[in-house]
Amino acid sequence: MTDPESPEPQPVSELADILRRLRQGDVNPVSRARAWVEAVVPSQERGPGWDRHWRELEAYAAGRGVWSSRRDGGDGGAMGE
């Protein structure tokens, strides 16, 4: 019998991608977090924007503080700040 709390098996290609990132020893903290989270969250539970979300966060972390092109320090968000 299988443990009802254990995650569903993932396709080999997804596991290979996760293993590749883990073996590379990413210096980007978001990349390390992504590897950890993807090892826990089954692919069928991930939303449609999953990959885009992580890639954007990885790019922000790689930019080391370059968060906005606006000079006033605002983020240009929907709230008009």
N, C-alpha and C positions, 0 to 999 in steps of 0.2 A: 504494500500500500504506500501511497505517497502522502507526505505531510501536507495538509490543507493550507498551511501557512507558507509553504515554500513557493517561490516564484515560478511561473511557467518557464519552460526552457526557451531560450532565445535562438534565433537562426544563427548558424555558424558564422556568417559574414558579420553580423553585429557583434558577436563575441570576439571575433578576430580583431575588429576595429577597436574594441575596448581594451583588449590585451595589448595591441600595438601602442595605444596611448599610454597605458600603464608602464610598459617597458621603456618608453622613451624618457620617462622621468620628467614630465613637463615642469617647467619652472613657473608657468603661468598658474596662479592659484585657482583660477576659474576652471582651467582644463583639468587640474587635479580633482576639484570638486565634482566636475561633470563625470569623470571616470568613476568616482565613488558612488554618485547618485545613480548612474546608469547600471551599476552592478546590483543595485537594490530595487530599482523601479522597473518592472517588466515593460517591454516595448509596447505591448497592447494597452498599457495605461498611460502612455505618453500622448500629449495632445498634438495637434497638427503643426503648431509652431515651435515644437520642442527644439529641433536642431537650430533654427534661426535664432531663437532666444539665447541658446548657449554660445553660438558664434558671435552674436553681438556683445555678450558679456565678456567673452574671451578677447575681443578686439578692444573693448574699453580697458580691460586690465593690462593689455599689452601696450596701450597708449600712455600708461603711467601718468594719469592726471589730465590728459587732454580730453575733457568730457564734453566740451561745447565749443562751437565756433563763435559764439556770441561774446562780445567784449565786456558786457555788463555782468557776466557771471551767471545769467539765467540759463535755464535749460531749454527754453523755447517750448515748454510743454503745453498741454491743452489748457491749463489754468491761466496762461498768459503771464507767468512769472518771469 
